[in-house]
Amino acid sequence: MALVDLDRFDFLYANRVKGMKTAATRDLMATLSRPGIISLAGGFPDTKAFGEEAFKDLSDDVAQGFAQALQYGPTGGLETIKDVIVDVMEAEGVSTRQEDVFITTGGQQGLDLVAKTFLDEGDGIICEGPTYAGALNAFAAYRPRIMHVPMDRAGMIPAAARESLEKARKQGVHVKFIYTVPNFQNPAGVTLAKERRRELLELAREYDLVILEDNPYGMLRFEGESLPTLASLEQEDNGEVERVVYLGTFSKIFAPGVRLGWVHAQPGILHKINVGKQGADLCSSNLSQMMISSFFQNSDWRGYVNRLNDIYRERRNAMLDALAEFMPKDVHWTHPEGGLFVWATLPSYIDATAMLPQAIAKNVAYVPGEGFYAGDEGKNCMRLNFSFVESDKIRRGIELLAEVIRERMELRGSLERGSHSGSHASQASQAAEKSSSRKSG
Amino acid sequence: MALVDLDRFDFLYANRVKGMKTAATRDLMATLSRPGIISLAGGFPDTKAFGEEAFKDLSDDVAQGFAQALQYGPTGGLETIKDVIVDVMEAEGVSTRQEDVFITTGGQQGLDLVAKTFLDEGDGIICEGPTYAGALNAFAAYRPRIMHVPMDRAGMIPAAARESLEKARKQGVHVKFIYTVPNFQNPAGVTLAKERRRELLELAREYDLVILEDNPYGMLRFEGESLPTLASLEQEDNGEVERVVYLGTFSKIFAPGVRLGWVHAQPGILHKINVGKQGADLCSSNLSQMMISSFFQNSDWRGYVNRLNDIYRERRNAMLDALAEFMPKDVHWTHPEGGLFVWATLPSYIDATAMLPQAIAKNVAYVPGEGFYAGDEGKNCMRLNFSFVESDKIRRGIELLAEVIRERMELRGSLERGSHSGSHASQASQAAEKSSSRKSG
């Protein structure tokens, strides 16, 4: 039996497949479930917090409508879950109606359907740098031009966004939307300041484009006051949502295993999304929709979210404390007020991707930063998740990680001393550092 | 508050959205759930047959692993469900391994991911005429050229497929795959003969392309002997599957509400599918996967499929009997040996789309034929589903439908007599028949 030649059908594949890379996080998943590994890599909520009894209650409730739960449903979702979403969005400050909401198979499908609706090859997207890797994957299928805009601790910098828009205009690139994760951004953990939200809306009007507001973490706030969504700010200005396409998900306020999210947008856009959804997967799971409806209608869902926030707050604190305690002084990190992630920046000569196997060998894992950029940036950065692992393990994980980083720093120190004194350091080690050494000033 | 102008953002939409039409079936769903309507339109299995107790047993089993059920899963699916699929494919005559199987969010997502992997704009697809409307929707997002090949009662005609391939070659169209639903085809209800399966494989080798074998209904056979899948025939010839990409689904042998299917293909292709899946929806629902695993591992799933077949066989018989009893003589239909659908062809001057509102007014619904073609064909055809409605209602539905058709035929008869005698018939009625009257010989 001949071995299959992996490249045998290259001439048959679409061009787009060549531009799509696999997500480092997802590829790592097998390794990360190895016992003993402290994984700060995933973006996993803590689903154990839900409890078996609560799960059983939901199942029993859904069982009463089992024939519907097992059947195909409407393309845009069941009415009951749309009612739930109207309530959730109300809690986020957006007043809305059933018909403005469209159910998707997780927030991820929302990204895919919006991209499918707007992007021709070569169209531009303005997004944060770094940005959510899954969004880059979804967008890549439509071969756009990604333009990263730098952030500071108040999120995407509007003046820099304007520069990018001007540049695109000069180059004849049609920018279709600005993509932002305004709250506790994935991966950077920063939150877009209120006045900047208004400035982005103003930019969208001026350049006549759409804003894709991706808000999975908005309710996971541990401190400080909630900021208005871009959708609600547009509603305040206009009386209605026109150019903000809002993505929500149940993955963080209920559970990702049900794969349910939603798009909130004006009818013209939802009509296109509807057509795309039919081709993508016909409809989302009735079973999942009915479980969620049952939970949100019969339980204290706000109480559940508060309970999650208590857990995550404690773990975030554990992570920030451990970072302060263990990290060498040239390592910097963000201080998220909510969400799931801290973003750490190492000295520019350290390649976090190249360092990962060494970290895993020490039983700690993270996501290297380069996956959060369409281009070549972020190599000396990493995303650290604090939602999934208990506090004592987080502390131990950060301790181990600090050791790995310190070893890398010392290796470089000794290499530099070595080359100054003319001795021959290991060529392999030199090669490993080579790609980043040009950057180090 | 200003009304939203639906065309306001037309300049922002992608070109592909213009080529995508909404599926008539899906758009009709709201109407079809109206009490009193006998809907022969959907492609719904009978999920009531599953039973509340069986559903509860599954839920209780899944509850024991609730934290995993609620969590993100691996991109390609859980190992337990892949084991189930290996068993199911064994029952379909394909011997396979976990690693050749990839989980999708329903069979529909399989279509989308395969299209995403292979299609650049303008590439060709050979498929049956008529073909599954959902496949046309999935493909349309990638803007291919659809080439329908006629069928007879033994399925797609290979000589006609060869002609299309030759024509494409001359026109410089790169045909990427042949798409076929070999068993009890949706919508035509016909089954591809065994020797034709071999001929299609031979064509695929000769023209160096892939065969997309979509087999949701293979196990729903009411009579006659099972035919080997194209995947198993290739395996027989080659020792392995190389150019057959096989799509399976749990929608018909378990339930569509869980939205789970699979792709079976060689590793090079699955690698591309994996990348596409990450962008599309990250992973399929663990909850759904665990329910299915529980059912297939702990229950007599073959017994359940047999039970479904008993139900569907009786309903198919009821439909065929009623068609024979009630339909005017110029109406023809197929005799499916399994599956969910009968395809009926009306006199060429009747437009089944134009006739639908009249049928719905009489409380019976079907899917007009034109949605099953990329072009302009099938207007005088309809798809009739027999799986969802009880036999006595099927009989009544066909009786009502026959009345509507007879009225149309009589209307035309009187219009013809009217125009011969110079009288003025209703202009509205004339206009309604106009588009098809050119075709009537």
Contacts between the chains, C-beta under 8 A, distances in Angstrom:
chain1	res1	chain2	res2	distance
A	1	B	239	4.3
A	1	B	240	5.9
A	2	B	239	7.6
A	2	B	240	7.6
A	4	B	240	6.9
A	4	B	242	6.8
A	4	B	266	4.9
A	4	B	267	5.9
A	4	B	268	6.4
A	5	B	268	7.5
A	6	B	267	6.5
A	6	B	268	4.2
A	6	B	271	7.3
A	7	B	268	7.0
A	8	B	242	7.7
A	8	B	268	6.5
A	9	B	210	7.2
A	9	B	243	7.7
A	9	B	268	6.0
A	9	B	269	6.7
A	12	B	118	5.9
A	12	B	176	5.6
A	12	B	177	8.0
A	12	B	208	7.9
A	12	B	209	6.8
A	12	B	210	6.3
A	13	B	117	6.2
A	13	B	118	6.3
A	13	B	272	6.2
A	14	B	116	6.9
A	14	B	117	6.3
A	14	B	118	5.6
A	14	B	119	5.3
A	14	B	120	4.9
A	14	B	123	7.7
A	14	B	142	7.2
A	15	B	120	5.5
A	16	B	116	7.0
A	16	B	120	7.6
A	17	B	116	7.5
A	17	B	117	5.7
A	17	B	272	4.9
A	17	B	275	6.6
A	17	B	276	7.4
A	20	B	275	4.6
A	20	B	276	7.1
A	20	B	279	6.6
A	21	B	275	7.2
A	22	B	274	6.6
A	22	B	275	5.3
A	22	B	278	6.3
A	23	B	278	5.2
A	26	B	74	7.8
A	26	B	75	5.1
A	26	B	278	5.5
A	26	B	282	7.4
A	26	B	283	8.0
A	29	B	74	5.6
A	29	B	75	7.7
A	30	B	74	7.3
A	42	B	72	7.3
A	43	B	72	7.8
A	44	B	71	6.3
A	44	B	72	6.1
A	45	B	71	7.9
A	47	B	66	7.5
A	47	B	67	4.7
A	47	B	68	7.7
A	47	B	70	3.9
A	47	B	71	4.8
A	48	B	67	4.5
A	50	B	66	6.6
A	50	B	67	7.3
A	50	B	70	5.9
A	51	B	66	7.7
A	52	B	63	5.7
A	52	B	64	7.4
A	52	B	66	5.2
A	55	B	63	5.1
A	55	B	66	4.0
A	55	B	69	7.5
A	55	B	70	7.5
A	56	B	59	7.5
A	56	B	60	7.2
A	56	B	63	4.9
A	59	B	56	7.5
A	59	B	59	3.5
A	59	B	60	7.3
A	59	B	62	7.4
A	59	B	63	6.2
A	60	B	56	7.2
A	60	B	59	7.3
A	62	B	59	7.4
A	63	B	52	5.7
A	63	B	55	5.1
A	63	B	56	4.9
A	63	B	59	6.2
A	64	B	52	7.4
A	66	B	47	7.5
A	66	B	50	6.6
A	66	B	51	7.8
A	66	B	52	5.2
A	66	B	55	4.0
A	67	B	47	4.7
A	67	B	48	4.5
A	67	B	50	7.3
A	68	B	47	7.8
A	68	B	257	7.5
A	69	B	55	7.5
A	69	B	257	5.3
A	70	B	47	3.9
A	70	B	50	5.9
A	70	B	55	7.5
A	70	B	255	3.5
A	70	B	256	7.1
A	70	B	257	4.0
A	70	B	258	7.1
A	71	B	44	6.3
A	71	B	45	7.9
A	71	B	47	4.8
A	71	B	255	7.2
A	71	B	256	6.3
A	71	B	257	5.2
A	72	B	42	7.3
A	72	B	43	7.8
A	72	B	44	6.1
A	72	B	251	7.9
A	72	B	256	4.7
A	72	B	257	7.0
A	73	B	257	7.3
A	74	B	26	7.8
A	74	B	29	5.5
A	74	B	30	7.2
A	75	B	26	5.1
A	75	B	29	7.7
A	105	B	105	5.5
A	105	B	259	7.3
A	105	B	281	4.7
A	106	B	281	5.2
A	106	B	282	6.1
A	108	B	279	7.7
A	108	B	280	7.1
A	108	B	281	4.9
A	108	B	282	4.6
A	109	B	280	6.6
A	109	B	281	4.7
A	111	B	279	7.9
A	112	B	279	6.1
A	112	B	280	5.2
A	112	B	281	7.2
A	116	B	14	6.9
A	116	B	16	7.0
A	116	B	17	7.5
A	116	B	141	6.0
A	117	B	13	6.2
A	117	B	14	6.3
A	117	B	17	5.7
A	118	B	12	5.9
A	118	B	13	6.3
A	118	B	14	5.6
A	119	B	14	5.4
A	120	B	14	4.9
A	120	B	15	5.5
A	120	B	16	7.7
A	123	B	14	7.7
A	134	B	278	7.1
A	134	B	279	7.4
A	134	B	282	6.4
A	137	B	275	7.6
A	137	B	278	5.0
A	137	B	279	3.9
A	138	B	279	4.3
A	138	B	280	7.3
A	139	B	279	7.8
A	140	B	279	6.4
A	141	B	116	6.1
A	141	B	276	6.8
A	141	B	279	5.2
A	141	B	280	8.0
A	142	B	14	7.2
A	176	B	12	5.6
A	177	B	12	8.0
A	208	B	12	7.9
A	209	B	12	6.8
A	210	B	9	7.2
A	210	B	12	6.3
A	239	B	1	4.4
A	239	B	2	7.6
A	240	B	1	6.0
A	240	B	2	7.7
A	240	B	4	6.9
A	242	B	4	6.8
A	242	B	8	7.7
A	243	B	9	7.8
A	251	B	72	7.9
A	255	B	70	3.5
A	255	B	71	7.2
A	256	B	70	7.2
A	256	B	71	6.3
A	256	B	72	4.7
A	257	B	68	7.5
A	257	B	69	5.3
A	257	B	70	4.0
A	257	B	71	5.2
A	257	B	72	7.0
A	257	B	73	7.2
A	257	B	285	6.0
A	257	B	286	4.2
A	257	B	287	4.9
A	258	B	70	7.1
A	258	B	285	6.0
A	258	B	287	5.8
A	259	B	105	7.3
A	259	B	281	6.4
A	259	B	282	7.9
A	259	B	283	7.6
A	259	B	284	6.8
A	259	B	285	4.5
A	266	B	4	4.9
A	267	B	4	5.9
A	267	B	6	6.6
A	268	B	4	6.4
A	268	B	5	7.6
A	268	B	6	4.2
A	268	B	7	7.0
A	268	B	8	6.5
A	268	B	9	6.0
A	269	B	9	6.7
A	271	B	6	7.3
A	272	B	13	6.2
A	272	B	17	4.9
A	274	B	22	6.6
A	275	B	17	6.6
A	275	B	20	4.5
A	275	B	21	7.2
A	275	B	22	5.3
A	275	B	137	7.6
A	276	B	17	7.4
A	276	B	20	7.0
A	276	B	141	6.7
A	278	B	22	6.4
A	278	B	23	5.2
A	278	B	26	5.6
A	278	B	134	7.1
A	278	B	137	5.0
A	279	B	20	6.6
A	279	B	108	7.7
A	279	B	111	7.9
A	279	B	112	6.1
A	279	B	134	7.4
A	279	B	137	3.8
A	279	B	138	4.3
A	279	B	139	7.8
A	279	B	140	6.4
A	279	B	141	5.3
A	280	B	108	7.1
A	280	B	109	6.6
A	280	B	112	5.2
A	280	B	138	7.3
A	280	B	141	7.9
A	280	B	280	6.8
A	281	B	105	4.7
A	281	B	106	5.2
A	281	B	108	4.9
A	281	B	109	4.7
A	281	B	112	7.2
A	281	B	259	6.4
A	281	B	281	7.6
A	282	B	26	7.4
A	282	B	106	6.1
A	282	B	108	4.7
A	282	B	134	6.4
A	282	B	259	7.8
A	283	B	26	8.0
A	283	B	259	7.5
A	284	B	259	6.8
A	285	B	257	6.0
A	285	B	258	6.0
A	285	B	259	4.5
A	285	B	285	6.2
A	285	B	288	6.2
A	286	B	257	4.3
A	287	B	257	4.9
A	287	B	258	5.8
A	287	B	287	7.2
A	287	B	288	6.6
A	287	B	291	7.6
A	288	B	285	6.2
A	288	B	287	6.6
A	288	B	288	7.5
A	291	B	287	7.6
